[in-house]
């Protein structure tokens, strides 16, 4: 019986060599909301969960109109049953922050958000103004342990993000709920 278990484990590892069998991060829900948007077009918003347990997420948004000012509101919450405790929340003027990258950022939540984006989603950090026809392509993102912030404890988390212009027209809005084991 022991030999059978070892043989099955060897078969699984050789069949899926790039898959971590003990990932701590599991996305439960992933959703883009409030679309269709007036000033952008959502081409793709999907989370794929494969039979081997790995997950891949992706979002593609096209800017329809030129945008001079873009605001990003984001929040990270820890969920306990039906209540959510806010861990980090920030609203930043995206063009001002990305055009002045070399200045020191006094708001710790904004600094963490921009550093996290630089490390995990550098394709989102672009120069302003945002031009019509510009694509923001975040596809093929493997859900893996490297996405977990260093301060996160095991539990259920909820992240929401909304990007909008100075007239409060939504460019993108979405949320994700995930577990860290």
C-alpha positions in Angstrom: 0.0 0.0 0.0 2.9 2.4 0.8 4.5 1.6 -2.5 1.2 2.5 -4.3 1.0 5.9 -2.5 4.6 6.7 -3.4 4.0 5.6 -7.0 0.9 7.8 -7.3 2.8 10.8 -5.8 5.7 10.3 -8.3 3.1 10.1 -11.2 1.5 13.3 -10.1 4.8 15.2 -9.7 6.0 14.0 -13.1 2.7 14.8 -14.8 2.5 18.3 -13.4 6.1 19.3 -12.6 5.4 23.1 -12.4 2.5 22.9 -10.0 2.9 23.5 -6.3 0.8 20.9 -4.5 0.7 22.9 -1.3 -0.3 26.4 -2.3 -1.6 28.6 0.5 -3.6 31.0 -1.6 -7.1 30.1 -3.0 -9.3 32.6 -4.8 -12.9 32.0 -4.0 -14.6 34.7 -6.0 -13.3 37.1 -8.6 -15.6 39.6 -10.3 -15.5 42.7 -12.4 -18.5 45.0 -11.6 -20.4 48.0 -12.8 -19.8 47.4 -16.5 -20.3 48.4 -19.3 -18.1 51.5 -18.5 -18.6 54.8 -20.3 -14.9 55.7 -20.8 -13.4 52.2 -21.2 -14.2 48.8 -22.6 -13.8 45.6 -20.6 -12.6 42.9 -23.0 -11.9 40.1 -20.6 -12.4 39.4 -16.9 -12.1 35.8 -15.8 -10.7 33.4 -13.2 -9.9 29.9 -14.5 -9.5 27.1 -12.0 -7.9 24.0 -13.4 -8.3 20.3 -12.5 -4.9 20.3 -10.8 -5.9 23.1 -8.5 -4.0 25.9 -10.1 -5.8 29.2 -10.8 -5.1 31.8 -13.4 -6.8 35.3 -13.5 -6.9 37.9 -16.2 -8.4 41.3 -17.0 -8.1 43.3 -20.2 -9.4 46.9 -20.2 -9.2 49.3 -23.2 -9.3 53.1 -22.6 -11.8 54.6 -25.0 -11.3 58.4 -24.3 -8.1 60.3 -23.4 -7.8 60.6 -19.6 -5.8 63.4 -18.0 -6.6 62.6 -14.4 -7.2 59.1 -13.1 -8.0 58.1 -9.5 -7.5 54.7 -8.0 -9.4 53.6 -4.8 -8.4 50.2 -3.3 -9.0 48.4 -0.1 -7.8 45.2 1.6 -10.2 43.8 4.2 -10.0 40.7 6.5 -13.3 38.9 6.6 -14.7 37.2 9.7 -18.0 35.6 9.0 -20.1 38.5 7.7 -17.9 41.4 9.0 -14.9 42.9 7.2 -12.1 44.7 9.0 -10.3 47.2 7.0 -6.5 46.6 6.9 -5.4 49.0 4.2 -7.4 51.5 2.1 -6.1 54.2 -0.1 -7.2 56.6 -2.8 -4.5 58.1 -5.0 -4.3 60.3 -8.0 -2.6 57.9 -10.4 -1.1 60.3 -12.9 0.4 62.5 -10.2 2.0 59.5 -8.4 3.3 57.8 -11.6 4.7 61.1 -13.0 6.5 61.9 -9.7 7.8 58.4 -9.0 11.0 59.7 -7.6 9.4 61.8 -4.9 8.9 60.3 -1.5 5.4 59.1 -0.7 4.2 60.1 2.7 1.1 58.0 2.8 2.1 54.4 3.9 -1.0 52.7 2.3 -0.3 54.5 -1.0 3.4 53.5 -0.9 2.5 49.9 -0.2 -0.1 49.8 -3.0 2.3 51.3 -5.6 5.2 49.0 -4.5 2.9 46.0 -4.6 1.8 47.0 -8.1 5.4 47.5 -9.2 6.4 44.1 -8.0 3.5 42.0 -9.2 1.7 44.0 -12.0 4.3 46.4 -13.6 2.3 46.5 -16.8 -0.3 48.6 -15.0 2.2 51.4 -14.2 2.3 53.6 -17.3 2.8 57.3 -18.1 0.0 59.7 -18.2 -2.1 61.0 -19.8 -3.9 57.7 -20.7 -4.7 57.8 -24.4 -7.7 56.4 -26.2 -7.0 52.9 -27.5 -4.5 52.1 -24.8 -4.8 48.5 -23.4 -4.2 47.4 -19.9 -3.6 43.7 -20.1 -3.2 41.7 -17.0 -3.8 38.1 -18.2 -2.1 34.9 -17.3 -1.6 35.8 -13.7 -1.0 32.6 -11.7 -2.5 32.7 -8.3 0.4 31.6 -6.2 1.9 32.3 -2.8 4.2 35.0 -4.0 1.1 37.3 -4.3 0.5 37.1 -0.5 1.7 40.3 1.3 4.2 39.6 4.1 1.9 40.8 6.8 -1.0 38.6 5.9 -2.1 36.0 8.4 -4.2 32.9 7.5 -7.8 33.8 7.0 -10.3 35.1 4.4 -9.6 38.4 2.7 -11.5 40.7 0.4 -9.9 43.2 -2.0 -11.8 45.9 -3.9 -10.5 48.3 -6.5 -12.1 51.1 -8.5 -10.4 53.3 -11.1 -12.2 56.4 -12.2 -11.7 59.8 -13.8 -12.3 63.3 -12.4 -16.0 63.2 -13.4 -16.4 60.0 -11.3 -16.8 57.8 -14.5 -15.6 54.3 -13.9 -12.6 53.0 -15.9 -12.5 49.7 -14.0 -14.1 48.2 -10.9 -13.7 44.8 -9.4 -13.2 42.7 -6.3 -11.7 39.4 -5.2 -12.3 37.2 -2.2 -9.6 34.7 -1.3 -8.4 32.4 1.5 -4.9 32.2 2.9 -4.2 28.9 4.6 
